[in-house]
């Protein structure tokens, strides 16, 4: 789950990477995006204090997290470790 905001430069920078991963892992993982400005209650419930924040959930539980702009390879490693 990608927590982001329109005004966040690093969020916009990784947006295309998140979209690529959604296509590459279609049918394997679900990729969601949460705009923190539009959904403050969801952001707060997951303890989001910095964006971009990408949470990796499995069976409804957070199993891993990446914060800040990251290279695609870091996302792939996390996905592969938890799929």
PyMOL Python script that loads the backbone (N, CA, C, O; Angstrom):
from pymol import cmd

cmd.read_pdbstr("""\
ATOM      1  N   UNK A   1       0.852  -1.157   0.000  1.00  0.00           N
ATOM      2  CA  UNK A   1       0.000   0.000   0.000  1.00  0.00           C
ATOM      3  C   UNK A   1       0.905   1.229   0.000  1.00  0.00           C
ATOM      4  O   UNK A   1       1.759   1.382   0.872  1.00  0.00           O
ATOM      5  N   UNK A   2       0.711   2.081  -0.966  1.00  0.00           N
ATOM      6  CA  UNK A   2       1.529   3.275  -1.147  1.00  0.00           C
ATOM      7  C   UNK A   2       0.804   4.478  -0.533  1.00  0.00           C
ATOM      8  O   UNK A   2      -0.257   4.879  -1.010  1.00  0.00           O
ATOM      9  N   UNK A   3       1.381   5.045   0.521  1.00  0.00           N
ATOM     10  CA  UNK A   3       0.844   6.261   1.137  1.00  0.00           C
ATOM     11  C   UNK A   3       1.587   7.436   0.524  1.00  0.00           C
ATOM     12  O   UNK A   3       2.815   7.500   0.591  1.00  0.00           O
ATOM     13  N   UNK A   4       0.846   8.373  -0.076  1.00  0.00           N
ATOM     14  CA  UNK A   4       1.453   9.453  -0.861  1.00  0.00           C
ATOM     15  C   UNK A   4       0.592  10.708  -0.773  1.00  0.00           C
ATOM     16  O   UNK A   4      -0.485  10.702  -0.177  1.00  0.00           O
ATOM     17  N   UNK A   5       1.096  11.795  -1.386  1.00  0.00           N
ATOM     18  CA  UNK A   5       0.353  13.050  -1.523  1.00  0.00           C
ATOM     19  C   UNK A   5       0.786  13.721  -2.824  1.00  0.00           C
ATOM     20  O   UNK A   5       1.913  13.540  -3.286  1.00  0.00           O
ATOM     21  N   UNK A   6      -0.121  14.492  -3.402  1.00  0.00           N
ATOM     22  CA  UNK A   6       0.166  15.166  -4.673  1.00  0.00           C
ATOM     23  C   UNK A   6       1.331  16.132  -4.568  1.00  0.00           C
ATOM     24  O   UNK A   6       2.087  16.280  -5.528  1.00  0.00           O
ATOM     25  N   UNK A   7       1.496  16.792  -3.434  1.00  0.00           N
ATOM     26  CA  UNK A   7       2.532  17.804  -3.258  1.00  0.00           C
ATOM     27  C   UNK A   7       3.905  17.202  -2.937  1.00  0.00           C
ATOM     28  O   UNK A   7       4.893  17.932  -2.858  1.00  0.00           O
ATOM     29  N   UNK A   8       3.974  15.907  -2.757  1.00  0.00           N
ATOM     30  CA  UNK A   8       5.201  15.214  -2.334  1.00  0.00           C
ATOM     31  C   UNK A   8       6.046  14.823  -3.547  1.00  0.00           C
ATOM     32  O   UNK A   8       5.670  13.932  -4.309  1.00  0.00           O
ATOM     33  N   UNK A   9       7.185  15.489  -3.723  1.00  0.00           N
ATOM     34  CA  UNK A   9       8.073  15.204  -4.852  1.00  0.00           C
ATOM     35  C   UNK A   9       8.546  13.761  -4.902  1.00  0.00           C
ATOM     36  O   UNK A   9       8.434  13.122  -5.949  1.00  0.00           O
ATOM     37  N   UNK A  10       9.080  13.216  -3.788  1.00  0.00           N
ATOM     38  CA  UNK A  10       9.515  11.813  -3.806  1.00  0.00           C
ATOM     39  C   UNK A  10       8.359  10.845  -4.100  1.00  0.00           C
ATOM     40  O   UNK A  10       8.571   9.797  -4.709  1.00  0.00           O
ATOM     41  N   UNK A  11       7.152  11.190  -3.673  1.00  0.00           N
ATOM     42  CA  UNK A  11       5.983  10.353  -3.965  1.00  0.00           C
ATOM     43  C   UNK A  11       5.738  10.305  -5.472  1.00  0.00           C
ATOM     44  O   UNK A  11       5.480   9.244  -6.040  1.00  0.00           O
ATOM     45  N   UNK A  12       5.821  11.468  -6.103  1.00  0.00           N
ATOM     46  CA  UNK A  12       5.625  11.531  -7.555  1.00  0.00           C
ATOM     47  C   UNK A  12       6.744  10.796  -8.283  1.00  0.00           C
ATOM     48  O   UNK A  12       6.521  10.205  -9.340  1.00  0.00           O
ATOM     49  N   UNK A  13       7.952  10.833  -7.714  1.00  0.00           N
ATOM     50  CA  UNK A  13       9.088  10.164  -8.347  1.00  0.00           C
ATOM     51  C   UNK A  13       8.923   8.648  -8.357  1.00  0.00           C
ATOM     52  O   UNK A  13       9.292   7.997  -9.335  1.00  0.00           O
ATOM     53  N   UNK A  14       8.378   8.078  -7.293  1.00  0.00           N
ATOM     54  CA  UNK A  14       8.236   6.619  -7.259  1.00  0.00           C
ATOM     55  C   UNK A  14       6.891   6.141  -7.813  1.00  0.00           C
ATOM     56  O   UNK A  14       6.682   4.940  -7.982  1.00  0.00           O
ATOM     57  N   UNK A  15       5.990   7.065  -8.092  1.00  0.00           N
ATOM     58  CA  UNK A  15       4.681   6.692  -8.641  1.00  0.00           C
ATOM     59  C   UNK A  15       4.773   5.768  -9.846  1.00  0.00           C
ATOM     60  O   UNK A  15       4.102   4.736  -9.868  1.00  0.00           O
ATOM     61  N   UNK A  16       5.588   6.105 -10.859  1.00  0.00           N
ATOM     62  CA  UNK A  16       5.704   5.224 -12.025  1.00  0.00           C
ATOM     63  C   UNK A  16       6.263   3.843 -11.674  1.00  0.00           C
ATOM     64  O   UNK A  16       5.883   2.846 -12.288  1.00  0.00           O
ATOM     65  N   UNK A  17       7.151   3.784 -10.703  1.00  0.00           N
ATOM     66  CA  UNK A  17       7.710   2.495 -10.272  1.00  0.00           C
ATOM     67  C   UNK A  17       6.606   1.633  -9.656  1.00  0.00           C
ATOM     68  O   UNK A  17       6.509   0.438  -9.935  1.00  0.00           O
ATOM     69  N   UNK A  18       5.783   2.251  -8.821  1.00  0.00           N
ATOM     70  CA  UNK A  18       4.674   1.527  -8.193  1.00  0.00           C
ATOM     71  C   UNK A  18       3.716   1.014  -9.270  1.00  0.00           C
ATOM     72  O   UNK A  18       3.228  -0.113  -9.179  1.00  0.00           O
ATOM     73  N   UNK A  19       3.445   1.832 -10.284  1.00  0.00           N
ATOM     74  CA  UNK A  19       2.559   1.413 -11.372  1.00  0.00           C
ATOM     75  C   UNK A  19       3.158   0.241 -12.149  1.00  0.00           C
ATOM     76  O   UNK A  19       2.445  -0.697 -12.505  1.00  0.00           O
ATOM     77  N   UNK A  20       4.468   0.290 -12.412  1.00  0.00           N
ATOM     78  CA  UNK A  20       5.149  -0.816 -13.103  1.00  0.00           C
ATOM     79  C   UNK A  20       5.022  -2.098 -12.304  1.00  0.00           C
ATOM     80  O   UNK A  20       4.716  -3.154 -12.858  1.00  0.00           O
ATOM     81  N   UNK A  21       5.257  -2.010 -11.007  1.00  0.00           N
ATOM     82  CA  UNK A  21       5.170  -3.195 -10.147  1.00  0.00           C
ATOM     83  C   UNK A  21       3.756  -3.757 -10.127  1.00  0.00           C
ATOM     84  O   UNK A  21       3.573  -4.974 -10.109  1.00  0.00           O
ATOM     85  N   UNK A  22       2.759  -2.886 -10.130  1.00  0.00           N
ATOM     86  CA  UNK A  22       1.365  -3.339 -10.148  1.00  0.00           C
ATOM     87  C   UNK A  22       1.099  -4.167 -11.402  1.00  0.00           C
ATOM     88  O   UNK A  22       0.402  -5.179 -11.339  1.00  0.00           O
ATOM     89  N   UNK A  23       1.647  -3.746 -12.538  1.00  0.00           N
ATOM     90  CA  UNK A  23       1.467  -4.490 -13.786  1.00  0.00           C
ATOM     91  C   UNK A  23       2.269  -5.788 -13.778  1.00  0.00           C
ATOM     92  O   UNK A  23       1.763  -6.841 -14.168  1.00  0.00           O
ATOM     93  N   UNK A  24       3.523  -5.706 -13.332  1.00  0.00           N
ATOM     94  CA  UNK A  24       4.400  -6.878 -13.337  1.00  0.00           C
ATOM     95  C   UNK A  24       3.909  -7.973 -12.383  1.00  0.00           C
ATOM     96  O   UNK A  24       4.086  -9.161 -12.654  1.00  0.00           O
ATOM     97  N   UNK A  25       3.305  -7.578 -11.290  1.00  0.00           N
ATOM     98  CA  UNK A  25       2.851  -8.546 -10.295  1.00  0.00           C
ATOM     99  C   UNK A  25       1.333  -8.707 -10.293  1.00  0.00           C
ATOM    100  O   UNK A  25       0.748  -9.163  -9.310  1.00  0.00           O
ATOM    101  N   UNK A  26       0.705  -8.331 -11.398  1.00  0.00           N
ATOM    102  CA  UNK A  26      -0.749  -8.469 -11.518  1.00  0.00           C
ATOM    103  C   UNK A  26      -1.144  -9.926 -11.297  1.00  0.00           C
ATOM    104  O   UNK A  26      -0.577 -10.833 -11.906  1.00  0.00           O
ATOM    105  N   UNK A  27      -2.112 -10.134 -10.427  1.00  0.00           N
ATOM    106  CA  UNK A  27      -2.542 -11.487 -10.114  1.00  0.00           C
ATOM    107  C   UNK A  27      -1.745 -12.143  -9.012  1.00  0.00           C
ATOM    108  O   UNK A  27      -2.127 -13.199  -8.508  1.00  0.00           O
ATOM    109  N   UNK A  28      -0.630 -11.522  -8.630  1.00  0.00           N
ATOM    110  CA  UNK A  28       0.224 -12.061  -7.566  1.00  0.00           C
ATOM    111  C   UNK A  28       0.068 -11.236  -6.299  1.00  0.00           C
ATOM    112  O   UNK A  28      -0.104 -11.776  -5.207  1.00  0.00           O
ATOM    113  N   UNK A  29       0.130  -9.922  -6.460  1.00  0.00           N
ATOM    114  CA  UNK A  29      -0.055  -9.009  -5.328  1.00  0.00           C
ATOM    115  C   UNK A  29      -1.028  -7.904  -5.733  1.00  0.00           C
ATOM    116  O   UNK A  29      -1.176  -7.591  -6.914  1.00  0.00           O
ATOM    117  N   UNK A  30      -1.673  -7.333  -4.753  1.00  0.00           N
ATOM    118  CA  UNK A  30      -2.550  -6.187  -4.988  1.00  0.00           C
ATOM    119  C   UNK A  30      -1.796  -4.937  -4.565  1.00  0.00           C
ATOM    120  O   UNK A  30      -1.182  -4.899  -3.499  1.00  0.00           O
ATOM    121  N   UNK A  31      -1.847  -3.926  -5.403  1.00  0.00           N
ATOM    122  CA  UNK A  31      -1.180  -2.660  -5.116  1.00  0.00           C
ATOM    123  C   UNK A  31      -2.255  -1.605  -4.924  1.00  0.00           C
ATOM    124  O   UNK A  31      -3.108  -1.408  -5.789  1.00  0.00           O
ATOM    125  N   UNK A  32      -2.208  -0.925  -3.780  1.00  0.00           N
ATOM    126  CA  UNK A  32      -3.156   0.138  -3.499  1.00  0.00           C
ATOM    127  C   UNK A  32      -2.426   1.435  -3.208  1.00  0.00           C
ATOM    128  O   UNK A  32      -1.266   1.434  -2.796  1.00  0.00           O
ATOM    129  N   UNK A  33      -3.120   2.542  -3.427  1.00  0.00           N
ATOM    130  CA  UNK A  33      -2.551   3.856  -3.154  1.00  0.00           C
ATOM    131  C   UNK A  33      -3.503   4.603  -2.223  1.00  0.00           C
ATOM    132  O   UNK A  33      -4.717   4.598  -2.425  1.00  0.00           O
ATOM    133  N   UNK A  34      -2.937   5.242  -1.207  1.00  0.00           N
ATOM    134  CA  UNK A  34      -3.730   6.027  -0.260  1.00  0.00           C
ATOM    135  C   UNK A  34      -3.186   7.451  -0.249  1.00  0.00           C
ATOM    136  O   UNK A  34      -2.039   7.685   0.132  1.00  0.00           O
ATOM    137  N   UNK A  35      -4.018   8.398  -0.670  1.00  0.00           N
ATOM    138  CA  UNK A  35      -3.646   9.806  -0.620  1.00  0.00           C
ATOM    139  C   UNK A  35      -3.828  10.247   0.839  1.00  0.00           C
ATOM    140  O   UNK A  35      -4.948  10.258   1.349  1.00  0.00           O
ATOM    141  N   UNK A  36      -2.726  10.609   1.507  1.00  0.00           N
ATOM    142  CA  UNK A  36      -2.790  10.942   2.932  1.00  0.00           C
ATOM    143  C   UNK A  36      -3.623  12.189   3.202  1.00  0.00           C
ATOM    144  O   UNK A  36      -4.194  12.327   4.283  1.00  0.00           O
ATOM    145  N   UNK A  37      -3.699  13.090   2.243  1.00  0.00           N
ATOM    146  CA  UNK A  37      -4.510  14.297   2.419  1.00  0.00           C
ATOM    147  C   UNK A  37      -6.004  13.985   2.376  1.00  0.00           C
ATOM    148  O   UNK A  37      -6.793  14.626   3.070  1.00  0.00           O
ATOM    149  N   UNK A  38      -6.389  13.016   1.573  1.00  0.00           N
ATOM    150  CA  UNK A  38      -7.795  12.651   1.427  1.00  0.00           C
ATOM    151  C   UNK A  38      -8.239  11.593   2.430  1.00  0.00           C
ATOM    152  O   UNK A  38      -9.435  11.421   2.666  1.00  0.00           O
ATOM    153  N   UNK A  39      -7.274  10.882   3.025  1.00  0.00           N
ATOM    154  CA  UNK A  39      -7.584   9.769   3.930  1.00  0.00           C
ATOM    155  C   UNK A  39      -6.748   9.829   5.206  1.00  0.00           C
ATOM    156  O   UNK A  39      -6.011   8.888   5.501  1.00  0.00           O
ATOM    157  N   UNK A  40      -6.850  10.919   5.966  1.00  0.00           N
ATOM    158  CA  UNK A  40      -6.002  11.040   7.161  1.00  0.00           C
ATOM    159  C   UNK A  40      -6.272   9.959   8.206  1.00  0.00           C
ATOM    160  O   UNK A  40      -5.362   9.570   8.938  1.00  0.00           O
ATOM    161  N   UNK A  41      -7.506   9.472   8.285  1.00  0.00           N
ATOM    162  CA  UNK A  41      -7.820   8.453   9.282  1.00  0.00           C
ATOM    163  C   UNK A  41      -7.120   7.127   8.964  1.00  0.00           C
ATOM    164  O   UNK A  41      -6.650   6.439   9.870  1.00  0.00           O
ATOM    165  N   UNK A  42      -7.053   6.772   7.688  1.00  0.00           N
ATOM    166  CA  UNK A  42      -6.359   5.534   7.311  1.00  0.00           C
ATOM    167  C   UNK A  42      -4.870   5.680   7.577  1.00  0.00           C
ATOM    168  O   UNK A  42      -4.235   4.770   8.110  1.00  0.00           O
ATOM    169  N   UNK A  43      -4.317   6.827   7.205  1.00  0.00           N
ATOM    170  CA  UNK A  43      -2.893   7.084   7.434  1.00  0.00           C
ATOM    171  C   UNK A  43      -2.558   6.993   8.922  1.00  0.00           C
ATOM    172  O   UNK A  43      -1.561   6.383   9.307  1.00  0.00           O
ATOM    173  N   UNK A  44      -3.392   7.600   9.741  1.00  0.00           N
ATOM    174  CA  UNK A  44      -3.162   7.580  11.191  1.00  0.00           C
ATOM    175  C   UNK A  44      -3.275   6.168  11.744  1.00  0.00           C
ATOM    176  O   UNK A  44      -2.510   5.788  12.630  1.00  0.00           O
ATOM    177  N   UNK A  45      -4.217   5.388  11.235  1.00  0.00           N
ATOM    178  CA  UNK A  45      -4.400   4.033  11.761  1.00  0.00           C
ATOM    179  C   UNK A  45      -3.200   3.139  11.468  1.00  0.00           C
ATOM    180  O   UNK A  45      -2.962   2.167  12.185  1.00  0.00           O
ATOM    181  N   UNK A  46      -2.446   3.457  10.423  1.00  0.00           N
ATOM    182  CA  UNK A  46      -1.235   2.707  10.100  1.00  0.00           C
ATOM    183  C   UNK A  46       0.031   3.388  10.628  1.00  0.00           C
ATOM    184  O   UNK A  46       1.137   2.912  10.373  1.00  0.00           O
ATOM    185  N   UNK A  47      -0.119   4.480  11.350  1.00  0.00           N
ATOM    186  CA  UNK A  47       1.022   5.158  11.948  1.00  0.00           C
ATOM    187  C   UNK A  47       1.939   5.836  10.946  1.00  0.00           C
ATOM    188  O   UNK A  47       3.146   5.926  11.168  1.00  0.00           O
ATOM    189  N   UNK A  48       1.380   6.309   9.853  1.00  0.00           N
ATOM    190  CA  UNK A  48       2.190   6.961   8.813  1.00  0.00           C
ATOM    191  C   UNK A  48       2.591   8.355   9.288  1.00  0.00           C
ATOM    192  O   UNK A  48       1.736   9.197   9.563  1.00  0.00           O
ATOM    193  N   UNK A  49       3.898   8.587   9.381  1.00  0.00           N
ATOM    194  CA  UNK A  49       4.405   9.890   9.790  1.00  0.00           C
ATOM    195  C   UNK A  49       5.271  10.540   8.715  1.00  0.00           C
ATOM    196  O   UNK A  49       5.523  11.744   8.766  1.00  0.00           O
ATOM    197  N   UNK A  50       5.724   9.756   7.747  1.00  0.00           N
ATOM    198  CA  UNK A  50       6.529  10.262   6.635  1.00  0.00           C
ATOM    199  C   UNK A  50       6.041   9.607   5.352  1.00  0.00           C
ATOM    200  O   UNK A  50       5.620   8.451   5.343  1.00  0.00           O
ATOM    201  N   UNK A  51       6.107  10.378   4.263  1.00  0.00           N
ATOM    202  CA  UNK A  51       5.743   9.826   2.960  1.00  0.00           C
ATOM    203  C   UNK A  51       6.848  10.113   1.965  1.00  0.00           C
ATOM    204  O   UNK A  51       7.593  11.074   2.154  1.00  0.00           O
ATOM    205  N   UNK A  52       6.984   9.331   0.927  1.00  0.00           N
ATOM    206  CA  UNK A  52       6.181   8.159   0.652  1.00  0.00           C
ATOM    207  C   UNK A  52       6.486   7.026   1.640  1.00  0.00           C
ATOM    208  O   UNK A  52       7.628   6.821   2.049  1.00  0.00           O
ATOM    209  N   UNK A  53       5.449   6.318   1.998  1.00  0.00           N
ATOM    210  CA  UNK A  53       5.585   5.135   2.850  1.00  0.00           C
ATOM    211  C   UNK A  53       4.860   3.996   2.151  1.00  0.00           C
ATOM    212  O   UNK A  53       3.686   4.116   1.800  1.00  0.00           O
ATOM    213  N   UNK A  54       5.555   2.909   1.956  1.00  0.00           N
ATOM    214  CA  UNK A  54       4.964   1.754   1.301  1.00  0.00           C
ATOM    215  C   UNK A  54       4.911   0.632   2.328  1.00  0.00           C
ATOM    216  O   UNK A  54       5.938   0.173   2.828  1.00  0.00           O
ATOM    217  N   UNK A  55       3.687   0.202   2.631  1.00  0.00           N
ATOM    218  CA  UNK A  55       3.500  -0.890   3.577  1.00  0.00           C
ATOM    219  C   UNK A  55       3.224  -2.163   2.785  1.00  0.00           C
ATOM    220  O   UNK A  55       2.507  -2.151   1.785  1.00  0.00           O
ATOM    221  N   UNK A  56       3.800  -3.241   3.248  1.00  0.00           N
ATOM    222  CA  UNK A  56       3.575  -4.548   2.643  1.00  0.00           C
ATOM    223  C   UNK A  56       2.695  -5.331   3.607  1.00  0.00           C
ATOM    224  O   UNK A  56       3.085  -5.610   4.741  1.00  0.00           O
ATOM    225  N   UNK A  57       1.502  -5.681   3.136  1.00  0.00           N
ATOM    226  CA  UNK A  57       0.544  -6.389   3.977  1.00  0.00           C
ATOM    227  C   UNK A  57       0.365  -7.814   3.475  1.00  0.00           C
ATOM    228  O   UNK A  57       0.375  -8.073   2.272  1.00  0.00           O
ATOM    229  N   UNK A  58       0.201  -8.722   4.414  1.00  0.00           N
ATOM    230  CA  UNK A  58      -0.087 -10.108   4.086  1.00  0.00           C
ATOM    231  C   UNK A  58      -1.147 -10.581   5.059  1.00  0.00           C
ATOM    232  O   UNK A  58      -0.980 -10.476   6.274  1.00  0.00           O
ATOM    233  N   UNK A  59      -2.233 -11.099   4.523  1.00  0.00           N
ATOM    234  CA  UNK A  59      -3.363 -11.537   5.346  1.00  0.00           C
ATOM    235  C   UNK A  59      -3.847 -10.418   6.265  1.00  0.00           C
ATOM    236  O   UNK A  59      -4.232 -10.662   7.408  1.00  0.00           O
ATOM    237  N   UNK A  60      -3.823  -9.192   5.750  1.00  0.00           N
ATOM    238  CA  UNK A  60      -4.331  -8.052   6.499  1.00  0.00           C
ATOM    239  C   UNK A  60      -3.383  -7.478   7.539  1.00  0.00           C
ATOM    240  O   UNK A  60      -3.738  -6.524   8.231  1.00  0.00           O
ATOM    241  N   UNK A  61      -2.203  -8.031   7.662  1.00  0.00           N
ATOM    242  CA  UNK A  61      -1.221  -7.566   8.651  1.00  0.00           C
ATOM    243  C   UNK A  61      -0.014  -6.939   7.951  1.00  0.00           C
ATOM    244  O   UNK A  61       0.419  -7.414   6.901  1.00  0.00           O
ATOM    245  N   UNK A  62       0.522  -5.875   8.536  1.00  0.00           N
ATOM    246  CA  UNK A  62       1.726  -5.249   7.994  1.00  0.00           C
ATOM    247  C   UNK A  62       2.908  -6.174   8.278  1.00  0.00           C
ATOM    248  O   UNK A  62       3.181  -6.508   9.431  1.00  0.00           O
ATOM    249  N   UNK A  63       3.607  -6.584   7.217  1.00  0.00           N
ATOM    250  CA  UNK A  63       4.757  -7.480   7.366  1.00  0.00           C
ATOM    251  C   UNK A  63       6.078  -6.784   7.038  1.00  0.00           C
ATOM    252  O   UNK A  63       7.151  -7.294   7.363  1.00  0.00           O
ATOM    253  N   UNK A  64       5.997  -5.616   6.392  1.00  0.00           N
ATOM    254  CA  UNK A  64       7.224  -4.890   6.054  1.00  0.00           C
ATOM    255  C   UNK A  64       6.859  -3.476   5.644  1.00  0.00           C
ATOM    256  O   UNK A  64       5.689  -3.158   5.432  1.00  0.00           O
ATOM    257  N   UNK A  65       7.891  -2.617   5.533  1.00  0.00           N
ATOM    258  CA  UNK A  65       7.653  -1.208   5.238  1.00  0.00           C
ATOM    259  C   UNK A  65       8.896  -0.608   4.597  1.00  0.00           C
ATOM    260  O   UNK A  65      10.020  -0.952   4.963  1.00  0.00           O
ATOM    261  N   UNK A  66       8.692   0.280   3.650  1.00  0.00           N
ATOM    262  CA  UNK A  66       9.760   1.106   3.087  1.00  0.00           C
ATOM    263  C   UNK A  66       9.298   2.557   3.175  1.00  0.00           C
ATOM    264  O   UNK A  66       8.147   2.866   2.869  1.00  0.00           O
ATOM    265  N   UNK A  67      10.199   3.445   3.593  1.00  0.00           N
ATOM    266  CA  UNK A  67       9.869   4.862   3.695  1.00  0.00           C
ATOM    267  C   UNK A  67      10.862   5.644   2.851  1.00  0.00           C
ATOM    268  O   UNK A  67      12.066   5.392   2.888  1.00  0.00           O
ATOM    269  N   UNK A  68      10.339   6.594   2.094  1.00  0.00           N
ATOM    270  CA  UNK A  68      11.182   7.427   1.245  1.00  0.00           C
ATOM    271  C   UNK A  68      11.309   6.844  -0.147  1.00  0.00           C
ATOM    272  O   UNK A  68      10.930   5.700  -0.400  1.00  0.00           O
ATOM    273  N   UNK A  69      11.850   7.652  -1.042  1.00  0.00           N
ATOM    274  CA  UNK A  69      12.054   7.203  -2.417  1.00  0.00           C
ATOM    275  C   UNK A  69      13.088   6.078  -2.410  1.00  0.00           C
ATOM    276  O   UNK A  69      14.134   6.180  -1.767  1.00  0.00           O
ATOM    277  N   UNK A  70      12.782   5.026  -3.122  1.00  0.00           N
ATOM    278  CA  UNK A  70      13.624   3.837  -3.160  1.00  0.00           C
ATOM    279  C   UNK A  70      13.785   3.378  -4.604  1.00  0.00           C
ATOM    280  O   UNK A  70      12.931   3.658  -5.444  1.00  0.00           O
ATOM    281  N   UNK A  71      14.884   2.670  -4.897  1.00  0.00           N
ATOM    282  CA  UNK A  71      14.998   2.080  -6.234  1.00  0.00           C
ATOM    283  C   UNK A  71      14.025   0.906  -6.375  1.00  0.00           C
ATOM    284  O   UNK A  71      13.644   0.280  -5.386  1.00  0.00           O
ATOM    285  N   UNK A  72      13.637   0.624  -7.591  1.00  0.00           N
ATOM    286  CA  UNK A  72      12.693  -0.459  -7.861  1.00  0.00           C
ATOM    287  C   UNK A  72      13.154  -1.777  -7.251  1.00  0.00           C
ATOM    288  O   UNK A  72      12.334  -2.551  -6.757  1.00  0.00           O
ATOM    289  N   UNK A  73      14.446  -2.034  -7.281  1.00  0.00           N
ATOM    290  CA  UNK A  73      14.966  -3.307  -6.761  1.00  0.00           C
ATOM    291  C   UNK A  73      14.611  -3.524  -5.290  1.00  0.00           C
ATOM    292  O   UNK A  73      14.411  -4.663  -4.870  1.00  0.00           O
ATOM    293  N   UNK A  74      14.531  -2.462  -4.509  1.00  0.00           N
ATOM    294  CA  UNK A  74      14.166  -2.603  -3.100  1.00  0.00           C
ATOM    295  C   UNK A  74      12.722  -3.073  -2.949  1.00  0.00           C
ATOM    296  O   UNK A  74      12.419  -3.895  -2.084  1.00  0.00           O
ATOM    297  N   UNK A  75      11.836  -2.552  -3.790  1.00  0.00           N
ATOM    298  CA  UNK A  75      10.440  -2.975  -3.753  1.00  0.00           C
ATOM    299  C   UNK A  75      10.318  -4.431  -4.174  1.00  0.00           C
ATOM    300  O   UNK A  75       9.572  -5.202  -3.570  1.00  0.00           O
ATOM    301  N   UNK A  76      11.060  -4.802  -5.221  1.00  0.00           N
ATOM    302  CA  UNK A  76      11.025  -6.181  -5.714  1.00  0.00           C
ATOM    303  C   UNK A  76      11.487  -7.148  -4.625  1.00  0.00           C
ATOM    304  O   UNK A  76      10.876  -8.199  -4.428  1.00  0.00           O
ATOM    305  N   UNK A  77      12.563  -6.799  -3.917  1.00  0.00           N
ATOM    306  CA  UNK A  77      13.069  -7.660  -2.843  1.00  0.00           C
ATOM    307  C   UNK A  77      12.000  -7.883  -1.777  1.00  0.00           C
ATOM    308  O   UNK A  77      11.808  -9.008  -1.316  1.00  0.00           O
ATOM    309  N   UNK A  78      11.310  -6.825  -1.388  1.00  0.00           N
ATOM    310  CA  UNK A  78      10.268  -6.926  -0.355  1.00  0.00           C
ATOM    311  C   UNK A  78       9.097  -7.779  -0.849  1.00  0.00           C
ATOM    312  O   UNK A  78       8.586  -8.631  -0.123  1.00  0.00           O
ATOM    313  N   UNK A  79       8.680  -7.537  -2.091  1.00  0.00           N
ATOM    314  CA  UNK A  79       7.564  -8.300  -2.643  1.00  0.00           C
ATOM    315  C   UNK A  79       7.930  -9.784  -2.702  1.00  0.00           C
ATOM    316  O   UNK A  79       7.156 -10.640  -2.274  1.00  0.00           O
ATOM    317  N   UNK A  80       9.104 -10.075  -3.230  1.00  0.00           N
ATOM    318  CA  UNK A  80       9.531 -11.467  -3.356  1.00  0.00           C
ATOM    319  C   UNK A  80       9.661 -12.150  -1.998  1.00  0.00           C
ATOM    320  O   UNK A  80       9.385 -13.344  -1.877  1.00  0.00           O
ATOM    321  N   UNK A  81      10.072 -11.414  -0.992  1.00  0.00           N
ATOM    322  CA  UNK A  81      10.240 -11.989   0.349  1.00  0.00           C
ATOM    323  C   UNK A  81       8.911 -12.336   1.007  1.00  0.00           C
ATOM    324  O   UNK A  81       8.856 -13.201   1.881  1.00  0.00           O
ATOM    325  N   UNK A  82       7.845 -11.668   0.590  1.00  0.00           N
ATOM    326  CA  UNK A  82       6.568 -11.828   1.289  1.00  0.00           C
ATOM    327  C   UNK A  82       5.422 -12.371   0.440  1.00  0.00           C
ATOM    328  O   UNK A  82       4.305 -12.512   0.937  1.00  0.00           O
ATOM    329  N   UNK A  83       5.676 -12.675  -0.821  1.00  0.00           N
ATOM    330  CA  UNK A  83       4.541 -13.123  -1.657  1.00  0.00           C
ATOM    331  C   UNK A  83       4.163 -14.554  -1.381  1.00  0.00           C
ATOM    332  O   UNK A  83       3.235 -15.077  -1.997  1.00  0.00           O
TER     333      UNK A  83
END
""", "prot")
cmd.dss("prot")
cmd.show_as("cartoon", "prot")
cmd.util.cbc("prot")
cmd.orient("prot")
